[in-house]
Amino acid sequence: MKRGNKVGSEQFAITVSSESARLLDEIAKNGIWGRNRSEVAGRFVDRMLESFVEQPKAKLPAINLRTRRK
């Protein structure tokens, strides 16, 4: 039984170097990140985007850019 992604998914084409394609194929051989290069690449993109938009670990004070210094 195939389980669907709860948030949905979209397909689109990407271009990678030949070396990257070979690496994706090698990673796919162990089956942990996906069964083929497309699934592995999708996981990598998802993980990178998650870390890119991750909430900061420490809160920084707000800066009011409209206040003029004298």
N, CA, C and O of each residue as an XYZ file, in Angstrom:
280
protein
N       0.839     -1.180      0.000
C       0.000      0.000      0.000
C       0.884      1.243      0.000
O       1.775      1.372      0.840
N       0.647      2.140     -0.919
C       1.420      3.365     -1.025
C       0.749      4.452     -0.202
O      -0.453      4.689     -0.324
N       1.536      5.107      0.632
C       1.004      6.190      1.458
C       1.264      7.515      0.782
O       2.354      7.738      0.255
N       0.287      8.395      0.787
C       0.436      9.704      0.181
C       1.029     10.705      1.153
O       0.976     10.514      2.368
N       1.576     11.736      0.630
C       2.114     12.825      1.420
C       0.941     13.669      1.919
O       0.115     14.107      1.118
N       0.858     13.902      3.222
C      -0.274     14.624      3.805
C      -0.371     16.059      3.296
O      -1.474     16.596      3.193
N       0.754     16.690      2.975
C       0.721     18.077      2.527
C       0.668     18.187      1.014
O       0.649     19.298      0.483
N       0.643     17.085      0.319
C       0.591     17.109     -1.133
C       1.988     17.226     -1.727
O       2.965     17.444     -1.010
N       2.066     17.084     -3.002
C       3.356     17.183     -3.668
C       3.166     17.716     -5.078
O       2.065     17.686     -5.629
N       4.237     18.196     -5.639
C       4.250     18.716     -6.997
C       5.436     18.124     -7.714
O       6.467     17.854     -7.097
N       5.308     17.922     -8.987
C       6.417     17.429     -9.791
C       6.902     18.532    -10.705
O       6.109     19.290    -11.263
N       8.222     18.613    -10.854
C       8.819     19.521    -11.823
C      10.205     18.995    -12.162
O      10.786     18.222    -11.401
N      10.719     19.406    -13.276
C      12.021     18.917    -13.736
C      13.141     19.807    -13.214
O      12.997     21.027    -13.137
N      14.259     19.181    -12.858
C      15.460     19.927    -12.491
C      16.627     19.376    -13.303
O      16.579     18.250    -13.799
N      17.659     20.172    -13.427
C      18.861     19.742    -14.123
C      20.000     19.720    -13.129
O      20.246     20.700    -12.426
N      20.699     18.589    -13.074
C      21.872     18.453    -12.210
C      23.039     17.976    -13.059
O      22.854     17.483    -14.172
N      24.230     18.126    -12.527
C      25.418     17.659    -13.245
C      25.414     16.134    -13.324
O      24.707     15.465    -12.570
N      26.203     15.598    -14.235
C      26.331     14.143    -14.360
C      26.857     13.541    -13.070
O      26.429     12.462    -12.663
N      27.782     14.235    -12.429
C      28.332     13.752    -11.160
C      27.248     13.694    -10.086
O      27.169     12.722     -9.334
N      26.415     14.727    -10.012
C      25.328     14.728     -9.034
C      24.349     13.594     -9.310
O      23.874     12.945     -8.378
N      24.043     13.353    -10.577
C      23.128     12.262    -10.926
C      23.709     10.923    -10.486
O      22.984     10.073     -9.968
N      25.012     10.729    -10.688
C      25.640      9.474    -10.251
C      25.589      9.345     -8.735
O      25.344      8.257     -8.213
N      25.820     10.449     -8.021
C      25.744     10.414     -6.556
C      24.331     10.085     -6.088
O      24.154      9.300     -5.156
N      23.331     10.673     -6.724
C      21.943     10.378     -6.366
C      21.632      8.900     -6.592
O      20.940      8.277     -5.787
N      22.146      8.340     -7.692
C      21.951      6.909     -7.962
C      22.607      6.051     -6.887
O      22.030      5.061     -6.440
N      23.816      6.433     -6.473
C      24.522      5.675     -5.437
C      23.772      5.734     -4.111
O      23.649      4.721     -3.421
N      23.272      6.907     -3.754
C      22.513      7.056     -2.508
C      21.235      6.232     -2.569
O      20.820      5.651     -1.566
N      20.607      6.180     -3.742
C      19.353      5.431     -3.902
C      19.558      3.930     -3.722
O      18.619      3.216     -3.368
N      20.767      3.447     -3.961
C      21.025      2.003     -3.844
C      20.729      1.477     -2.442
O      20.291      0.336     -2.291
N      20.966      2.309     -1.400
C      20.694      1.818     -0.040
C      19.220      1.960      0.340
O      18.782      1.377      1.331
N      18.457      2.722     -0.429
C      17.019      2.799     -0.240
C      16.537      3.617      0.948
O      15.334      3.679      1.202
N      17.442      4.239      1.674
C      17.024      5.001      2.850
C      16.392      6.336      2.457
O      15.371      6.732      3.020
N      16.990      7.019      1.505
C      16.504      8.339      1.095
C      15.512      8.266     -0.054
O      14.883      9.269     -0.393
N      15.365      7.101     -0.654
C      14.449      6.925     -1.775
C      14.867      5.734     -2.602
O      15.954      5.184     -2.428
N      13.985      5.341     -3.507
C      14.248      4.147     -4.324
C      14.939      4.461     -5.640
O      15.455      3.561     -6.304
N      14.953      5.746     -6.024
C      15.597      6.137     -7.280
C      16.115      7.574     -7.145
O      15.866      8.245     -6.143
N      16.833      8.027     -8.165
C      17.458      9.360     -8.076
C      16.437     10.476     -7.886
O      16.724     11.459     -7.202
N      15.257     10.346     -8.473
C      14.241     11.394     -8.321
C      13.749     11.501     -6.882
O      13.599     12.603     -6.354
N      13.498     10.360     -6.250
C      13.043     10.379     -4.858
C      14.132     10.916     -3.937
O      13.848     11.686     -3.020
N      15.376     10.512     -4.178
C      16.488     10.990     -3.351
C      16.647     12.500     -3.516
O      16.809     13.219     -2.530
N      16.603     12.976     -4.749
C      16.738     14.414     -4.994
C      15.599     15.185     -4.310
O      15.819     16.251     -3.735
N      14.397     14.638     -4.378
C      13.257     15.283     -3.723
C      13.452     15.384     -2.219
O      13.134     16.411     -1.619
N      13.973     14.330     -1.609
C      14.242     14.356     -0.161
C      15.287     15.407      0.181
O      15.140     16.150      1.152
N      16.350     15.465     -0.628
C      17.391     16.457     -0.385
C      16.828     17.878     -0.480
O      17.132     18.724      0.361
N      16.025     18.135     -1.483
C      15.424     19.470     -1.632
C      14.534     19.775     -0.433
O      14.611     20.863      0.138
N      13.687     18.819     -0.047
C      12.813     19.029      1.109
C      13.606     19.340      2.372
O      13.256     20.258      3.113
N      14.669     18.583      2.622
C      15.473     18.794      3.828
C      16.167     20.149      3.810
O      16.215     20.837      4.829
N      16.700     20.531      2.666
C      17.371     21.826      2.576
C      16.378     22.971      2.769
O      16.696     23.963      3.426
N      15.196     22.842      2.209
C      14.188     23.892      2.385
C      13.724     23.971      3.832
O      13.483     25.063      4.346
N      13.596     22.822      4.497
C      13.223     22.829      5.912
C      14.263     23.577      6.735
O      13.909     24.384      7.594
N      15.539     23.317      6.482
C      16.584     23.990      7.252
C      16.670     25.466      6.869
O      17.044     26.299      7.695
N      16.327     25.795      5.630
C      16.372     27.183      5.170
C      15.319     28.040      5.866
O      15.575     29.202      6.183
N      14.147     27.479      6.102
C      13.058     28.249      6.711
C      12.874     27.945      8.189
O      11.925     28.426      8.809
N      13.768     27.155      8.756
C      13.667     26.780     10.169
C      13.650     28.017     11.062
O      14.343     28.997     10.791
N      12.865     27.964     12.112
C      12.793     29.058     13.069
C      14.142     29.225     13.772
O      14.811     28.234     14.063
N      14.542     30.456     14.045
C      15.801     30.670     14.767
C      15.758     29.990     16.139
O      14.698     29.880     16.755
N      16.899     29.545     16.597
C      16.983     28.862     17.892
C      16.996     29.857     19.054
O      16.612     29.505     20.169
N      17.429     31.087     18.809
C      17.466     32.115     19.845
C      16.687     33.324     19.348
O      16.726     33.660     18.165
N      15.987     33.968     20.259
C      15.236     35.158     19.875
C      16.158     36.365     19.922
O      16.926     36.543     20.868
N      16.072     37.178     18.902
C      16.853     38.411     18.841
C      15.919     39.580     19.111
O      14.737     39.523     18.772
N      16.439     40.637     19.717
C      15.581     41.796     19.959
C      15.139     42.425     18.641
O      15.890     42.445     17.666
N      13.937     42.926     18.628
C      13.411     43.575     17.421
C      14.158     44.881     17.194
O      14.533     45.575     18.138
N      14.365     45.197     15.926
C      15.057     46.438     15.567
C      14.048     47.326     14.864
O      13.418     46.906     13.893
N      13.890     48.545     15.345
C      13.006     49.500     14.714
C      13.832     50.315     13.722
O      14.602     51.185     14.129
N      13.683     50.049     12.451
C      14.469     50.736     11.438
C      13.928     52.125     11.132
O      14.590     52.897     10.439
N      12.763     52.457     11.623
C      12.169     53.764     11.353
C      12.631     54.831     12.343
O      12.443     56.023     12.099
N      13.220     54.424     13.433
C      13.692     55.381     14.439
C      14.992     55.990     13.968
O      15.926     55.276     13.602
N      15.051     57.311     13.979
C      16.273     58.006     13.569
C      17.170     58.236     14.764
O      16.709     58.575     15.854
N      18.436     58.051     14.548
C      19.400     58.342     15.626
C      19.796     59.807     15.552
O      19.918     60.381     14.470
N      19.996     60.404     16.732
C      20.383     61.820     16.786
C      21.881     61.949     16.912
O      22.402     63.063     16.972
